[in-house]
Every structure is written in C-alpha cells, then in structure tokens.
Amino acid sequence: MNATTPTTPPHAALAVTESAEERRADVERRLDEAADVIAETLLDMWRREQRAQRAAARGGAS
C-alpha cells in the first residue's frame, strides 16, 4: 500500500488565499475605524481641557 500526501487543488488554494486576503482587509478596516475613534476621543478630550483652562484663566466656569 502506497501512502500519498493529499494535495489541495489549485482552485481551492486560490479560494483560501482570497479568503485570507479578505480577512486581512477586514482587520485593516477595523483597525482604521478604531484609530479614527481614538483620534476623535483624544481630540475631544484635548478641546475640553483647553476650554477648562481658558475658563479658569478668565476666573469663571464654562
């Protein structure tokens, strides 16, 4: 009895590669979205801090 190693047909390998590429693209999109949310949050925090400092310098609350 001869043992043979199974091989993946070329079209199946292509499907796996496309699927991996799609997953990678999805991860990249999610990372971009997360970076956008973090950037907006940090900008909002900075703006609030700036407003508070200006209000404190004027001697009043905003």
N, C-alpha and C positions, 0 to 999 in steps of 0.2 A: 504494500500500500504506500503510495507516494503522497506525502503531505505537500500541499501547496498553500502559499500565503494568499489570502484574499486580497484582491485589488479593487480599488474604487474606480468605477467607470469615469471617464473624463467629464461627462456632463454632471455627474454627482459632485465631483470635486469643484467644478465651477459654481454649483449651487451653494456649496459650503463656503467658498470664498466670497461670493456675493453676500451671503448671509452674515459672514464675519464683517465685511465692509459696511453693511447696513447697520450692524450693531455698533461698530466703531463710530460711524457718523452720528448715530443716535446719542452715544455717550458724549461726543463732541458738542452736539446741540445742547444737551442738558448742562454740560459744564459752562457753555457760553451763557445760558439762561441764569445759572446760579451766580456767575460772575457779574452779570447785569444787576441782579437783585442785591448782591453785596455792595456793589458800587453805589447804587441808589440809596441804600440804607446808610452807608458811610457819609454820603453827601448830605443827606437829611440830618444826620447827627451833627455834622460839622456846621451846617446852617443854623441849627438850634443853638449850638454853643456860641456861635458868633452873635446871634440875636441876644442871647442872655448876657454876653459880655458887653454889648452895646447898651443894653438896658441898665446894667449895673453901673456902667460909666456915666450914664445920664442920671443915675440915682433913682430910677423908677423900675417898676416891673413892666413886662411887655403885655 
